[in-house]
Amino acid sequence: MTTTAVPAIEADGLVKTFGALRAVDGVDLVVPQGSVYGVLGPNGAGKTTTISMLATLLRPDGGAARVFGHDVVAAAPTVRGLIGVTGQYASVDETLSATENLVVFGRLLGLSARQAKAKSVELLERFSLTEAAKRPLKQFSGGMRRRLDLAASLIAQPPLIFLDEPTTGLDPRTRAQMWDTIRELVQTGSTVLLTTQYLDEADQLADRIAVIDRGRVVAEGTADDLKASVGTASLQLRLADPADLPVAEARIRARVGVQPVASAERAWLTVPLQDPDRVTDLLVDLRDAGIRLAEFGVQKPTLDEVFLTITGHGADTTAAEAEKDEVLA
């Protein structure tokens, strides 16, 4: 007889409001154990607020959520014993050294002084911070702080780890190191829920991805599923004259029946295609309309195209979204 493992996370219709702002508007999630689950969206989409409810830091105003079968409201103390949380900003004391910070966290989690010291040595080595172990945190770079914050969340070796935009502001090399660490966490038995606004990060790490926009899940599936939903390929066009954009868009809609994603600044058009064989016909149409191309190419869809197609806008941060995210924080 086979049994199905209870999901690491189940969320049904989660809602959170701040006055008139409906920050999370009916989010549903199912995160299998032993996986990396990506939550993708721009700043202000509701990612951090969703994590805060799942981690018992905020009480939902509607819906329900369970962590390994335990209700996040009714069984909040049990849930807290099963999770580790790394937020967007380091929760460490800048006046203490890296070792002292980890020892403090260890003692707060119930480790003896000897156990806390041993754990700090192990984690500092794991995150390549041994040489900086005795330096005060105010001398740390942003990447070093992020690695130390992640180390602190792993002291108790929780089965579920929430990583809220863990690589924001990191240089490419440190980002790659963090990616390796996240993969290692899953290989050693943890489940990771990762929020990010970096499309390549979700593509590289996540087994499944939920796209959140304006407090709602607007798409969910594997990266390949999401890419397939917008076509088997995309045609990239750069026009010689940006003034031709409206005519080019009309021609594309008439020929292939889809709305291209336009970037007026760079005179770029991205055209999702279910049938790449229609590229030739489309290029002939554009030539007949007198539209000159500076360059073009066909490629498989990226998560960037997925996000643009599903939401109608990019995953960058507008001023309004950034302001809303400050409210949520």
C-alpha positions as CSV (number, residue, x, y, z in Angstrom):
1,M,0.0,0.0,0.0
2,T,1.4,3.4,-1.0
3,T,0.8,6.6,0.8
4,T,1.0,10.2,-0.5
5,A,3.1,12.6,1.5
6,V,1.2,15.5,2.9
7,P,2.2,18.7,1.0
8,A,4.7,21.0,2.7
9,I,2.3,23.9,2.1
10,E,-1.4,24.1,1.2
11,A,-3.0,27.5,0.8
12,D,-6.7,27.9,0.0
13,G,-8.0,31.3,-0.9
14,L,-5.6,33.3,1.3
15,V,-6.6,37.0,1.7
16,K,-4.9,39.9,3.4
17,T,-6.0,43.5,3.4
18,F,-4.4,46.7,4.7
19,G,-7.2,49.2,4.9
20,A,-8.5,49.6,1.4
21,L,-5.5,47.7,-0.1
22,R,-6.2,44.1,-0.9
23,A,-2.6,42.9,-0.8
24,V,-3.4,39.2,-1.2
25,D,-6.6,38.4,-3.0
26,G,-7.4,34.7,-2.8
27,V,-4.1,32.9,-3.3
28,D,-4.1,29.1,-3.7
29,L,-0.8,27.1,-3.5
30,V,0.2,23.5,-3.1
31,V,3.9,22.9,-2.5
32,P,5.1,19.3,-2.6
33,Q,7.7,18.1,-0.1
34,G,11.3,18.0,-1.3
35,S,11.0,20.7,-4.0
36,V,11.8,24.3,-4.8
37,Y,8.6,26.2,-5.4
38,G,9.0,29.6,-7.0
39,V,6.7,32.5,-6.4
40,L,7.3,35.0,-9.2
41,G,6.1,38.5,-9.4
42,P,7.1,42.2,-9.3
43,N,7.5,44.2,-6.1
44,G,4.1,44.9,-4.6
45,A,2.5,41.7,-6.1
46,G,1.8,40.2,-2.7
47,K,4.7,37.7,-2.4
48,T,6.1,38.9,0.9
49,T,2.6,39.2,2.4
50,T,1.8,35.7,1.4
51,I,5.0,34.3,3.0
52,S,4.3,36.3,6.1
53,M,0.9,34.5,6.5
54,L,2.4,31.1,5.7
55,A,5.1,31.7,8.3
56,T,2.6,32.8,11.0
57,L,3.9,36.4,11.0
58,L,0.6,37.8,9.7
59,R,-2.9,36.4,10.4
60,P,-4.9,35.8,7.2
61,D,-8.1,37.9,6.8
62,G,-9.6,35.1,4.7
63,G,-8.9,31.6,3.5
64,A,-6.7,29.0,5.2
65,A,-3.2,27.6,5.0
66,R,-1.4,24.5,6.4
67,V,2.2,23.6,6.7
68,F,2.8,19.9,6.8
69,G,-0.9,19.5,7.6
70,H,-0.8,22.0,10.5
71,D,-3.1,25.1,10.3
72,V,-1.0,28.3,10.4
73,V,-3.4,30.0,12.7
74,A,-4.7,27.2,15.0
75,A,-1.3,25.4,15.3
76,A,1.0,28.4,14.9
77,P,3.6,27.3,17.5
78,T,3.9,23.9,15.8
79,V,4.3,25.5,12.4
80,R,7.1,27.8,13.7
81,G,9.0,24.8,14.8
82,L,9.0,23.4,11.2
83,I,10.1,26.5,9.3
84,G,13.0,28.8,8.7
85,V,12.5,32.3,7.2
86,T,15.0,34.5,5.4
87,G,13.5,37.9,4.6
88,Q,14.5,40.6,2.2
89,Y,16.5,42.4,4.8
90,A,19.2,40.8,7.0
91,S,17.9,40.1,10.6
92,V,21.3,40.2,12.2
93,D,23.1,42.5,14.7
94,E,25.7,44.7,13.0
95,T,27.7,45.3,16.2
96,L,28.4,41.5,16.6
97,S,30.7,39.3,14.6
98,A,29.4,36.6,12.3
99,T,30.2,33.9,14.8
100,E,28.5,35.8,17.7
101,N,25.4,36.3,15.6
102,L,25.0,32.6,14.8
103,V,25.8,31.6,18.4
104,V,23.0,34.0,19.6
105,F,20.6,32.5,17.2
106,G,21.6,29.0,18.2
107,R,21.1,29.7,21.9
108,L,17.7,31.3,21.2
109,L,16.7,28.1,19.4
110,G,17.6,26.0,22.5
111,L,21.1,24.8,21.6
112,S,23.7,24.5,24.3
113,A,26.7,26.9,24.2
114,R,28.9,24.1,22.8
115,Q,26.3,23.1,20.2
116,A,25.7,26.7,19.1
117,K,29.4,27.3,18.6
118,A,29.9,24.0,16.7
119,K,26.9,24.9,14.5
120,S,28.2,28.4,13.8
121,V,31.6,27.0,12.7
122,E,29.9,24.5,10.4
123,L,27.6,27.1,8.8
124,L,30.3,29.7,8.4
125,E,32.4,27.2,6.5
126,R,29.4,26.1,4.4
127,F,28.7,29.7,3.3
128,S,32.4,30.6,2.7
129,L,32.5,33.0,5.6
130,T,35.1,31.4,7.8
131,E,37.8,34.1,7.1
132,A,35.3,36.8,8.1
133,A,34.0,35.0,11.1
134,K,35.4,37.5,13.7
135,R,34.7,40.7,11.8
136,P,31.8,42.9,12.8
137,L,28.9,42.8,10.4
138,K,29.1,46.5,9.6
139,Q,32.2,45.6,7.6
140,F,30.4,42.9,5.5
141,S,29.3,43.4,1.9
142,G,25.7,42.9,0.9
143,G,26.4,39.5,-0.4
144,M,28.1,38.4,2.8
145,R,25.1,39.6,4.9
146,R,22.7,37.7,2.7
147,R,24.7,34.5,3.1
148,L,24.9,35.0,6.9
149,D,21.2,35.6,7.1
150,L,20.5,32.4,5.2
151,A,23.0,30.5,7.5
152,A,21.1,31.8,10.5
153,S,17.8,30.4,9.2
154,L,19.4,27.0,8.9
155,I,20.7,26.6,12.4
156,A,17.7,24.3,13.4
157,Q,17.8,22.5,10.0
158,P,14.0,23.2,9.4
159,P,12.2,20.9,6.9
160,L,10.6,24.0,5.2
161,I,12.6,27.2,4.4
162,F,11.0,30.4,3.1
163,L,13.5,32.5,1.1
164,D,12.0,35.9,0.3
165,E,14.0,37.4,-2.6
166,P,17.3,36.0,-1.2
167,T,19.5,37.3,-4.1
168,T,18.2,40.8,-4.4
169,G,21.2,43.2,-4.8
170,L,23.8,40.5,-5.1
171,D,26.5,40.4,-7.7
172,P,26.4,37.6,-10.3
173,R,29.0,35.4,-8.6
174,T,27.3,35.6,-5.2
175,R,23.9,34.9,-6.8
176,A,25.3,31.7,-8.4
177,Q,26.7,30.6,-5.0
178,M,23.3,31.2,-3.4
179,W,21.7,29.1,-6.2
180,D,24.0,26.2,-5.4
181,T,23.2,26.5,-1.7
182,I,19.4,26.4,-2.5
183,R,19.9,23.3,-4.6
184,E,21.9,21.7,-1.8
185,L,19.2,22.4,0.7
186,V,16.7,20.4,-1.3
187,Q,19.1,17.6,-1.9
188,T,19.5,17.3,1.9
189,G,15.8,17.0,2.5
190,S,14.4,20.5,2.9
191,T,11.5,22.1,0.9
192,V,12.1,25.6,-0.3
193,L,9.5,28.3,-1.1
194,L,11.4,31.0,-3.0
195,T,10.0,34.4,-3.9
196,T,11.8,36.3,-6.6
197,Q,11.3,39.0,-9.2
198,Y,14.2,37.5,-11.3
199,L,12.8,35.4,-14.1
200,D,16.1,33.6,-14.7
201,E,16.2,32.6,-11.0
202,A,12.8,31.0,-11.1
203,D,13.7,29.3,-14.4
204,Q,17.0,27.9,-12.9
205,L,15.8,26.7,-9.5
206,A,12.1,26.1,-9.3
207,D,10.4,22.7,-9.9
208,R,7.1,24.6,-10.1
209,I,6.3,28.3,-10.4
210,A,3.3,30.4,-9.3
211,V,3.1,33.8,-11.1
212,I,1.5,36.3,-8.8
213,D,0.3,39.7,-10.0
214,R,-1.8,42.2,-7.9
215,G,-2.3,39.7,-5.1
216,R,-3.6,36.8,-7.3
217,V,-2.0,33.7,-8.8
218,V,-2.4,34.3,-12.5
219,A,-0.6,31.2,-13.7
220,E,1.0,28.1,-12.2
221,G,3.0,25.1,-13.4
222,T,6.5,24.0,-14.4
223,A,8.7,26.5,-16.3
224,D,8.2,24.4,-19.4
225,D,4.4,24.4,-18.9
226,L,4.3,28.2,-18.5
227,K,6.5,28.7,-21.6
228,A,4.3,26.3,-23.7
229,S,1.3,28.4,-22.7
230,V,2.5,31.3,-24.7
231,G,3.7,29.4,-27.8
232,T,6.4,27.0,-28.9
233,A,8.6,29.8,-30.0
234,S,8.8,33.6,-30.1
235,L,9.8,35.9,-33.0
236,Q,12.0,38.8,-31.9
237,L,11.8,41.8,-34.2
238,R,13.6,45.2,-34.0
239,L,12.2,47.8,-36.4
240,A,14.5,50.2,-38.2
241,D,11.9,53.0,-37.6
242,P,10.1,53.1,-34.2
243,A,7.2,55.0,-35.8
244,D,6.3,51.8,-37.7
245,L,5.3,50.0,-34.4
246,P,1.5,50.6,-34.7
247,V,1.4,49.3,-38.3
248,A,3.6,46.3,-37.4
249,E,1.5,45.4,-34.5
250,A,-1.7,45.5,-36.6
251,R,-0.1,43.3,-39.3
252,I,1.0,40.8,-36.7
253,R,-2.4,40.6,-35.2
254,A,-4.0,40.1,-38.6
255,R,-1.5,37.4,-39.7
256,V,-1.0,35.2,-36.6
257,G,-3.9,36.3,-34.3
258,V,-1.9,37.3,-31.3
259,Q,-1.0,40.6,-29.6
260,P,2.7,41.2,-29.8
261,V,4.6,42.5,-26.7
262,A,6.0,45.9,-27.7
263,S,8.9,47.9,-26.3
264,A,8.5,51.4,-27.7
265,E,11.9,52.5,-26.3
266,R,13.9,50.0,-28.3
267,A,11.4,49.4,-31.2
268,W,11.3,45.7,-30.2
269,L,8.4,43.4,-30.8
270,T,8.1,39.9,-29.3
271,V,5.6,37.6,-31.1
272,P,4.6,34.4,-29.3
273,L,4.0,31.7,-32.0
274,Q,2.3,28.3,-31.8
275,D,3.5,27.6,-35.4
276,P,7.0,28.7,-36.2
277,D,6.4,27.9,-39.9
278,R,4.3,31.1,-40.1
279,V,7.4,33.3,-39.6
280,T,8.1,33.5,-43.3
281,D,4.5,34.7,-44.1
282,L,4.7,37.3,-41.4
283,L,8.0,38.7,-42.6
284,V,6.6,38.9,-46.1
285,D,3.6,40.8,-44.8
286,L,5.9,43.3,-43.0
287,R,8.0,43.8,-46.1
288,D,4.9,44.4,-48.2
289,A,3.8,47.1,-45.7
290,G,7.1,48.9,-46.2
291,I,8.3,48.1,-42.7
292,R,12.1,47.7,-42.5
293,L,13.7,45.4,-39.9
294,A,17.0,46.2,-38.1
295,E,17.2,42.6,-36.9
296,F,15.1,39.6,-36.1
297,G,15.4,36.1,-34.6
298,V,13.4,33.1,-33.4
299,Q,13.9,31.6,-30.0
300,K,12.1,29.4,-27.5
301,P,9.9,31.4,-25.0
302,T,11.5,32.6,-21.8
303,L,9.7,33.3,-18.5
304,D,10.0,37.0,-19.4
305,E,7.7,36.4,-22.4
306,V,5.4,34.4,-20.1
307,F,5.1,37.2,-17.6
308,L,4.6,39.8,-20.2
309,T,1.9,37.8,-22.0
310,I,0.0,36.7,-18.9
311,T,0.1,40.1,-17.0
312,G,0.4,42.6,-19.8
313,H,3.4,44.2,-18.2
314,G,7.0,43.3,-17.2
315,A,8.3,42.1,-13.9
316,D,10.1,45.3,-13.2
317,T,9.1,47.7,-10.4
318,T,7.0,50.8,-11.0
319,A,7.0,53.6,-8.4
320,A,3.4,52.7,-7.4
321,E,4.3,49.0,-6.8
322,A,7.4,50.0,-4.8
323,E,5.3,52.2,-2.6
324,K,2.8,49.4,-2.1
325,D,5.6,47.0,-1.2
326,E,6.8,49.4,1.5
327,V,3.3,49.3,3.0
328,L,3.4,45.5,3.1
329,A,6.8,45.4,4.7
